[in-house]
Amino acid sequence: MEPSPPGGLDVSTAGRADASSEDLRDASRPAAGDTCAWCREPIPDGRRKDSITCSRRCRQARWRFRQEVERLELAERALRLAVADPPYPGLAHLYRDHPDFAGEVDHASLLQELDGFDGWALCTSSEALPSVLPLCPNPAQVRIAAWVRGSRSGRARGPLSSWEPVIYKPARDVVSTRQPDDSLVYTARPRLTDPGWVIGAKPAAFASWVFSLLGARSGDELHDLFPGSGGIARAWRAATEAC
Ligand SMILES: C[S@@+](CC[C@H](N)C(=O)[O-])C[C@H]1O[C@@H](n2cnc3c(N)ncnc32)[C@H](O)[C@@H]1O
């Protein structure tokens, strides 16, 4: 049986939709006036001195997130990894109100940048895959994994897309015991407790799976090139830091 978070699990509020963001400070005890390790709002006066979240809801959401991330072994030699989750080609306009919006992403130069890392993963759409793949500087080194996320409603010229290709170059050839497959079947839902949530934000389970595709190890350096909600970096902390 799954262990419960400290203080017990409130099943009325801790559904899977809330299980997907977490803490950048993790193990550190907050100073007075510190911010919540989940929603980043100030922790109100009167909370226990060792509280790192502002409410039971946030504590449970953080706990759920961490449960979905596999802890990584320590690296013998630290490597540089990158995760790139840009807007799908042709759909950058969905982010035009975001502060980091800079028009369509140049995938050719992005792939050149990724080629400088020991291991990397690039999320794209199934529709764009045929045009993105030839842009890889070393196509023979890359592999394609599939995140089956379930179909999105909306109009389409053909069958609705229900999966997302992840083009990746592993940093190490290792097989995770918990996540050995190059496909992930997982339906993501909006993170209702995360004020930083953006369209296309990846769930913790996705981030953890990508780390396993890359052969990531604790002590590696992870660069999240399109942070959005910051969920990938949060998952990295959960995977590599002590609880
Ligand atoms: C798919 S989201 C990333 C989601 C992120 N992986 C997460 O889990 O929350 C794409 C992000 O790229 C940003 N973005 C949009 N256009 C961009 C551009 N031209 N250059 C850099 N970032 C851009 C968007 O604002 C958005 O935060």
PDBQT file of the ligand as one rigid body, heavy atoms in Angstrom, charges set to zero:
ROOT
HETATM    1  C1  LIG A 301       5.062  23.328 -23.633  1.00  0.00    +0.000 C 
HETATM    2  S1  LIG A 301       5.432  24.697 -22.623  1.00  0.00    +0.000 S 
HETATM    3  C2  LIG A 301       6.655  24.042 -21.532  1.00  0.00    +0.000 C 
HETATM    4  C3  LIG A 301       6.009  23.276 -20.418  1.00  0.00    +0.000 C 
HETATM    5  C4  LIG A 301       6.981  22.820 -19.364  1.00  0.00    +0.000 C 
HETATM    6  N1  LIG A 301       7.792  21.718 -19.819  1.00  0.00    +0.000 N 
HETATM    7  C5  LIG A 301       6.214  22.404 -18.122  1.00  0.00    +0.000 C 
HETATM    8  O1  LIG A 301       6.279  21.208 -17.752  1.00  0.00    +0.000 OA
HETATM    9  O2  LIG A 301       5.541  23.238 -17.533  1.00  0.00    +0.000 OA
HETATM   10  C6  LIG A 301       6.385  25.709 -23.679  1.00  0.00    +0.000 C 
HETATM   11  C7  LIG A 301       6.966  26.927 -22.992  1.00  0.00    +0.000 C 
HETATM   12  O3  LIG A 301       7.799  27.618 -23.933  1.00  0.00    +0.000 OA
HETATM   13  C8  LIG A 301       7.545  29.018 -23.825  1.00  0.00    +0.000 C 
HETATM   14  N2  LIG A 301       7.819  29.648 -25.126  1.00  0.00    +0.000 N 
HETATM   15  C9  LIG A 301       6.950  29.949 -26.106  1.00  0.00    +0.000 A 
HETATM   16  N3  LIG A 301       7.584  30.438 -27.182  1.00  0.00    +0.000 NA
HETATM   17  C10 LIG A 301       8.880  30.473 -26.876  1.00  0.00    +0.000 A 
HETATM   18  C11 LIG A 301      10.048  30.878 -27.574  1.00  0.00    +0.000 A 
HETATM   19  N4  LIG A 301      10.014  31.330 -28.829  1.00  0.00    +0.000 N 
HETATM   20  N5  LIG A 301      11.229  30.762 -26.944  1.00  0.00    +0.000 NA
HETATM   21  C12 LIG A 301      11.277  30.301 -25.691  1.00  0.00    +0.000 A 
HETATM   22  N6  LIG A 301      10.198  29.890 -24.972  1.00  0.00    +0.000 NA
HETATM   23  C13 LIG A 301       9.029  29.978 -25.566  1.00  0.00    +0.000 A 
HETATM   24  C14 LIG A 301       6.099  29.112 -23.412  1.00  0.00    +0.000 C 
HETATM   25  O4  LIG A 301       5.829  30.333 -22.752  1.00  0.00    +0.000 OA
HETATM   26  C15 LIG A 301       5.938  27.920 -22.501  1.00  0.00    +0.000 C 
HETATM   27  O5  LIG A 301       6.237  28.266 -21.173  1.00  0.00    +0.000 OA
ENDROOT
TORSDOF 0
